[in-house]
Amino acid sequence: MTTADEPTEPTTPTGPAEPTEPVAEEARSSAERDSDVVLVAVPVAYVPHVARLLAELDAESKPRPAPRGPLRPRAEPQAIPWPVGELRRLSNGRSLTHRTVVQVLDALARRPGELLSGQELAGAAGTTREKLVGAFAGLTRLLKAHYDFSSLGLPFTRVPGGPEGRPPEMYYRIDEEQARRWRRARGHFTD
């Protein structure tokens, strides 16, 4: 032990010690177990650059998916025609979603069998595309809560892709039977 009066010899660092062969071998085997991960000291300012470089290298090493061609309409089953009583109940709903769906079904019933894009449907229904998207976002939840959604599904058919030569997006339609039932439920047409 030294006291405050005794001089001490300063120690100078000799640099990093060279690992002995067993230590280096142990480090290699440890790195191999950890997917060849090596810890590297990087100045904080360079961390985002290093992270971006690693992400680019990682992306380059993964196989790229085959490019997709234009979307074509898939053969989706036609929506099951809803009973007139359930359609009438839907048409009498008071929520904003109900009101927008009523406008949508009115527009689709005027053009049965036609595929309408979201923009076309919004125009035909006299609403905005934003309101249409908002209504469709809550529609499934509404139908599950108040209707037999598991049996009936949606009151219209969605067709991803659309007709040849048109932009890929979601299209909507109802068949003549569903249109007839909707008009009857709304009192516009009786059989």
N, C-alpha and C positions, 0 to 999 in steps of 0.2 A: 504494500500500500504506500502511496506517495502522499506527501503533505503539500500544502500550498507553497512552502519554502523550497521544496526540492524541484530542480529543473526536470522537465520531461522531454523526451525526444519525440519530435513530431514524426508521425507515420505518414508516408506518402503512398497513395494508392499505386499499385503496380499494374493496374488494368484488369480487365476481366480474366478470370482464371480459365485456362483451357480445360474443357471437360476431359476427364479421363475416359478411356475407351468404354468401360462399363456404363458410365453415366450417359455418354452420347448414345450408346446402343439402347439404353432404357428410354431415353427421350424419343428416339426414332420409333421404337415399338409402341410407346404411348401415343405418339402422333398417328401411327397407323390405326390404332384402336379407335381414335377419335376422328376418323375420316380425313386424315392428313391435314388437320387444322393446326396452324402455326400462329402463335400470338406475336404480333409485330407492333412495336411502339410507333405511333403516328402522331404528329403534331395535331392538336385539336382543330386547327384551321383546315387541315386536309381531310378530315374524317368524311365530310359529305362527298368529296371528290373520290375518295377511295371506295365508299359505299356505292356510288354511281358506277364506277369502273367494275366493281365486283358484280353488280346487277347486270351490266352489259355483257360481261364475260359469261355469266351464268345463262343469260338468255340465248347467247350464241351457241352454247353447247347443247341446248335442248332442241329436239326436232320440231320443226314448224308444222302446224297443221296444214293439210291440203287446202288450197283456196277454194272457197265456196262459190258456186255459180249463182246466177240470179235465183231468188226464191220463187218457187212455183206453188200454186195452191195445192195444199195437201188434201187428200180425200178424207175429210172429216165427216163424221156422222152428222146428219141433219139434227138440229135440236128437236127434241120430242115435243110434239104439239101439246101445249098446256090446255087443261080443261078451261072452258069459257068462264066458269065460276072463279077459278084462281086468277085468270087474266083480269076479270072484273075487279077482284080484290086488289090486284097490283095497280090497276088504273086509278083506284080511289085512294091510294097512299098519299100522305101529306108531306113527307120529307122531300128535301131538295133532290135526293137521289131518285125517289119515286117520280117526281115531276119530270126530271130529265129523261128517265127511262120511258115514260109515257110518250114524250116527244119523239124519242128514238123509234119506238115501236110504231107510232103513227106514221113516221117517215118511211120506215121499212115496209109497212103494210100498203102504202101507196105505190111501192115498186117491188112487189114480191119477186123473188128469184134473182134480183139484181145484186151484184156485189158493190157495196159502197165503201169507199175509204173513210177513215175517221173524219177527214176534212169535208168530204162530200156529205157524210151523214150529219155532221154538225150543221152545215148549211141547210140541208133538207129539213132538219129538225128545228131550225130557227134558234140555234144556240151557238155557243163558241166551242171550239175544240177543247179549250181548257176545262169548261164545265162538263163536257162529255167525258174527258179523261178522269175528272174528279168523281163523276157519278159511277163510272165503270170501276173505279178503285174501291168503292164501298158496296158495289152491287152484290158481289158474291156473299159478303158478310150479311147483308140485308136479306138475301134470298135464303141463306142457311138459317137465319134467325126466325123468319116468318113464313116460309114456304117449304115444301118438300123438295129441297134442292137436290138431295141424293137421287131422287127418282126423276125429277123434271129437268134439272140442269138449267141453263140459261134460256130465256124465252126467244132467243135469236141464235144464229150460228155465227161463230167467228171463223174466218178463213185467213190463216197467215200466208203472206206472199202476194196474193192477188193475181189478176189476169196477166197474161204474157204482155210484155212491153210496158207495164206500169210499175211504178216504184215499189220496192218491197216494203210492205207494212201490213197492218192488220186490216182486214176487210170484214164487213158485216152483211148479213142477209137473213131473210125468213122466206120460207116456201109459201106457196099459195094457201095451203091448209091453215098454217099458223096465221097468215094475214087475214083469212076469212074469220077465224076464231077471234082474233084481236078486234076486228071491225065490229063483230057481233057483241063482244064484251063492252065495247065503247058505245054501242047503240047506233053505230053508223050504218050497219048492214044487218038485216035479219034473214034467216033462212026459212 
